Every structure is written in structure tokens, then in C-alpha cells.
């Protein structure tokens, strides 16, 4: 129950943040009982809003009106969302192009939609109890088996080392003994890399596998992952939605490359394209997560995601940039390669942020 409450709270938090970025707008007829002058700045009113300060002309003072504002503001239930979501799903390229060309009051802005989708996604995670594992400790038997294998490999290396020392320099069996020693030492090194917990010998820290050779990274990042992997996984999950907005600037250079020679498309166009696309992918992930929780098998959801995501991205590319079919297809393939690079960069940033 606490997880469900936390999830709803996270969703509302996202709604409020999105609402702050995307206030209500659009044409509205004057209210029959509105005052002649604005109650905020006293300017004479000529419509449903004050043209000087922007305040709504008619203000309610009822409990019912307050509850309406609560649902309207906190949950973002308004006409724009119902116009935006169907177009985001079915006609994403048209939505992108119309917003770029100035149809702003009719649709939810891409940034507000993206923020809400990200908060909603992690609210669903909280409500369904999808969290990092609480215990990443290795099974005792596994550790013991690896330790026994390491001791056997060290004994073999020691025996091979002694046999090599016993042979004269010109003995014909010396090359075979040297090869035996190299193989034994290689086995010892491989087993040490298998489990960092076994990399301490005689109370002194040896060259622990996974070290990068960069002092700051080894002391602040690698060491923390080894000491408390559960905490670092939690920080990785938390930072992934706190800094999800970084996906937008990370994606922009790659999308720009796809249209570098088409001067009619500017950075703003690419920003709107990327943000609406990320919003859809977040909503798609939420939908598939809920379907999985409802019992829909993975062999249905997996192929569904592999079909829906590229088709949606293709439609958005084609219509947003007025591309021909072949031009949109090769950009789709290139963009999928770029997405892998973007996600790797994003993961690296999250790992570094986890050190603080």
C-alpha cells in the first residue's frame, strides 16, 4: 500500500511540474458574470483574460471550483491532453510539425509531456514494487567453489614455478615447463577477476579487477560499487529519472547530423522532435510494464515493442521532416545505431553521478 501511495505521489509530482511548465491556454468566451475590470491589476477587460497581466477574468469562490482546479491542475486533465496524446500515438510527425510551425495553444508542450511521462513511468515502478535487488551478495557455495579453484590454480602455479627452477637453463624440457607456468598463472588471474572479493591476499589489496587505472574513478566509483552495490543500484535508478532530461541534449547532435545539409531544419525543430519522441517511448514503456503486471506474456510484449517503436519513429521522421520513404528509412537505421551510443553515454553519466 505504501508503494502504491508513493507511486501516486510521484505521478502527481510530475503532473504539477508539467503543469507549471504548461499552464492552461487557448480561446475562451467571456464569462457572463465576470467583472468589468481585472481583479488583479484593475485593467478594463475585453475578453475572458486580462490583456495586461494575463489573469482569468472570472474567479470562483466555491469549494466545487477549488476541487475542479485540483483535478485540472494537479492531474493535468484538460482538453489539450486529449488532443495531444492521440496525435502523439497515431500521427507523431504531424504533431511535431504543427507544434514547430506555431500551433502551441492547442497541444501540450513537448517538455511538459516529457516530464509527466518520466514521472509517471517511475510512479508505476514504485506502485508495482519494481526496485533494484536488495541483496547482491554472492551465494556462499559459489564463493567457496571459486576460492577452492583459485587455491588449486595457485598450487599448480607454485609447482610449475618450482619445476622450472629445478631445470638447467639448457634442459630440453624447459620450454614445456615455462608454458605450464604461464598457463597456471593465467588461470590464477582469471579466477581473481571472477570475484573481486577474492582479490585480497595477506591483508594487502592487490590489483583488483575492474580498476581503470584512473585514480579518481577507482577511488570514488569502483570502490563504492564494490562496497555497497545495492546502494549504487538504487542511486542509478533514482538518477535515471532525475537526470532523464539529459537525454534531450545528448540526442540533439546526433539528430542534427542526420539533417546537417538541410538548412531549413534548425536546432529547435530537432529539439521538438526528440522531446516528443522520448515522451512517446516513456508512455510506451509504462503501457508495456502495466500489461506485463496484468499477466500479458513476454513473448507477446517483446515482439510488440520491436514492431511499435521503429514504426512510430519512422512515421515521426517522415512526417515531421517531410521525407520520402527511402530517405526516412535510412535515417531510421542510422538513428537506431545512434540511440545505442546515446544510451551508453547516458549510462556513463549516471555511473559518474553515482559517485557523489
N, C-alpha and C positions, 0 to 999 in steps of 0.2 A: 504493500500500500504506500509506503514511503517513497519507493521508486516511482510509482505512478504519479504521486503528488509532485515529486521533483521533476518528472518529465513534463507535466502540465505547466509547472512554474517556468521551466526553461522555454517552453513554447510561447508562453505569454511574454516572457522577457524579450524574445525575438520579435514578437508582434509589436511590442511597444517601441523597440529600437527601430524597426522598419517604419512604424507609424511616424516616428519623429523625423525620419528622412523623407517620408511620403505623405504629407498632410492631404486632407480631402481637397479636391479641386473639381472644376467643371461648372458648366452653366446651371443656374438655379433661378427659378422665378422668385420675385419678391414675396415675402410672407404677408398675408393680408393684415396682420396685427403688428407689424414691425413699426418702430418709432420713425419719426421724420428725420432725426439726427442720430448719428453713430453714438452709442453709449460710452465709447472709449475716448474718441477724440472730438466729438460734437460736430463732425462734418456732416453736411446735408447728404442724405442717402439718395442714390439714384438706381439702386438695384438691391439684390439680396446680400451684397457685401459692401463694406465701406471702401471706396476707391482710394482713400488716403492711407488708412492703416491696415486694411485687409480683414478687419473683424467682421464676423457674421452679423447681419442686421438684427435678426430675431434671436433672442436669447431666452431659453426656457428657465423656469424656476420650479420644476416639479421633480419628484422622485422618479417618475417614469422616464422623464427626459434624461436624468442622470444615468439610469440603467441603460438607456439607449446609447449614451455616449460611451459607457463602459464596454458594451459589446462592439460598438462601432470603432472605438479607438484601440482597445486592448487586443481584440481578436481580429481587427482589420477587416470586418465584414462590410463591404461596400460594393457599389456597382462596378468599380474598376477591376476588382479582383476577378469577378465573374466574366468580364470581357477579356482580361489578360490571360488567365490560365488556359481556356480553350484554344486561344491562338498560339500560346507557348507550346502546347502539345501538338496541335494539328497544322499550324501554319507559322512556325517559328521564324522563318526568313521574312515573311510579310510583316510580322510583329516587329522584328528588328529594324527593317527598313522604314516602316511607318514611324517608329519612335525616333529614329535618326532624323527623319525629314520634318519632325516637329509635332507629331500627334502625342503630346505629353500629358495633357489633362485627361485623356481617355483611358490611358493604361497605367498600371503600376510601374514605377521606375525600375530598371533592372537591378540597381543596387539594393533598393528596399526589398525586392523579391528575393534576391540572393541571400541577404541577411536573414530573412524569415525562413527560407528553405534550410539554411545551415542550422539555425537554432531548432527548427522542427526536427531535423534529422537526429540531432543529439538528444532532443527530448524523447524521441521514440526509443533511442538506445537506453536511456535511463528508465523509461517506463517498462521496457521489456527485460531490463536487467542485463543488457549486453555491455559488459565491462571487461577490462583486462583480467587475466587469471590472477588469483590471489596468491598462488604459490607456484613458483617456477623452479623449485629445488629439484635436483636430480634424484631419481629413485636410488635408494641405498644400495640395492643389488647392482645397479648399473655402475655406480661409483666404485664398488668393490671389485667388479669384474675388470673395469678399466685399470684400476690400481694394480690388480694381480698381473694383468697383461704387461703393464709398464715395468713391474719388477722383473718379470721373466725376460723382457727385452733388454733391460739393464744388465741382468746376469749374463745374457748371451753376448752383449757388447763387451762386458768385462772379460769374459772368457776368450773372446776373439782378440781383444787387445793383448791379453797375456800370451796367447798362442803366437801372435805376430812378433812380440818382443823376443820370444824364445827362438825364433828362426834367424839364422845368419843372414846377412844382407844379400848374399849371393845364392840363397837357397831357392830352388825352382818352385817350391810351394808358396813362396811369399806373395805373389800376385793374388792367388786364390784366398789367402788369409786376409790380405788387405781388402779384397772385395767383400768378404764375410763381415769384416768390421764395419765397413761403410753401410752395408745393409742393416746391420744391427743398430747402428747409431741413427739411421733414418727412421727405423721403427720406433725408437725411443722418442724422437722429435715429433712424429705423427701422433703418438699416444698422448704426449704432453699437450698438443694442440686440441685434442679431443675434449679435454676437460680442464679449463683454466684453474680449477680448484686443486689440481694435482701438480701445478707448476711451481710450487714452493718446495725447496729442498734444503734440509738442515737449517730451517728457520730463516733462510735468506731468499729474497724474491729474485727469481731468475727472469729471463726474458719471457714474459707472459705472452702467449699467443693472442693476437688481436691488437697488439701495440702498433701504433702507426709510425713511431719514431718522432712524432711531433710532440714536444714536451707538454704543451698546454692541453692538447687533445687527450693525451694519455693520462695526465694527472687529473683532469676535470671531467672528462666524458667517459673514457673507457673504464676508469676506476669506479665511477658511480654506477655504471651499468653492471659491473661485477659485484659491487657491494649490495645493491638493492635493486635488482631488475624489476620487481613488482612496482616500486615507486616510479621508476623511469618509464615503464609502460603506461602507468596512469598519467604521467606528465605528457607523454607522447600523445595520448588520446585527447587530453584536455587542450593541449596546444594546437592540435589539428583543427579544432573548430574556432579557437580564439584567434588563430592566425590564418584561417581559411581564406581571408581576403587577399593574402599574398598570392594566391593562385591567379588573380587577375593581372597584376603587373608582371608575374612570371610568364604568363601566356602571351602577352601583347607583342613582344619582339618576334615570337615565332609566327604569329598570325600576320604580322607586318611583312615578314619575309615572303609569305605566300602571295602578297599583292604589292611588292616593292615597286614594280614597274607600272602599276595602275595608280596614277597620281590623283584620280578622282576620289579615292578612298583614303581618308585621313585616320589619324590615331583615335579620334572619337568614335568613328564607325567600328573600328576593331574592338574598342572597349565595350560598346553596347553589345556587339556580337558575342564576345567572350562571357560577359556577365549573364546574359540571358541563357547562354548555353550551359554554364555552370549551374544556374538555377534549375534548369530542367533536369540535369543529371542528378542533382540533390533530391529533387522530388521523385525521380525515378527510383533512386536508391531507397528512399523512405517507403515507397509503394511496394517494392520487392521485399523489403525487410518485414513489412506488415503481412504480406502474403505468405512469406516463409513461416512467420509466427502463427498464422492461421492454419498451417498444415499443408500448403501447396508444396509438392515435392521439388527438390533442387533440379532434377532433370527436366523440369518444365521451366523453372525460373532462369536457369543458366542460359539455355538457348534463346529464351525470350530477351534477355538482356543483350546477348550478342547480336540480335537482329534489330531491336528497337533503337539502341544507342547510335549505331552508324547510319541508319536510315534517317533518324532525326537530324543528325549532324549534317548529312548530305543535303536534306531539304533546306536547312537553315543557310548553309553555304550558298546553295544555288539561288535561292530567292533573295537573300539579303544583299548579295553582290551581283545579282543579275547575270549569273554564269550559265554557259551552255553545259550540257550533260557531261561531256568529256572533261571539260575544264574543272567542273565541280568534283568529278571522281578522282582525278589525280591529286587534287588538293586535299581530298578526304584521306587518301592513303598517306600523304605526307604529314597531314595533321595528326594522324594516329601515331606515327613514329615520334612526332614532336611531343605528344601527350605523355609518352613514356619518359622522355627526357625531363619534361616539366615535373612529373610526379617524383622522379628521382631527386631533382633539385629541391622540391618541397620537403621531401623526407629528410634530406641532409640538413635543411634549415631547422626542421623540428628536432632533430638529434642534437644540434648545437644549442638550441634554445633549452633543451632539457638539462644542460649543464649548469644552468643558473637557477 
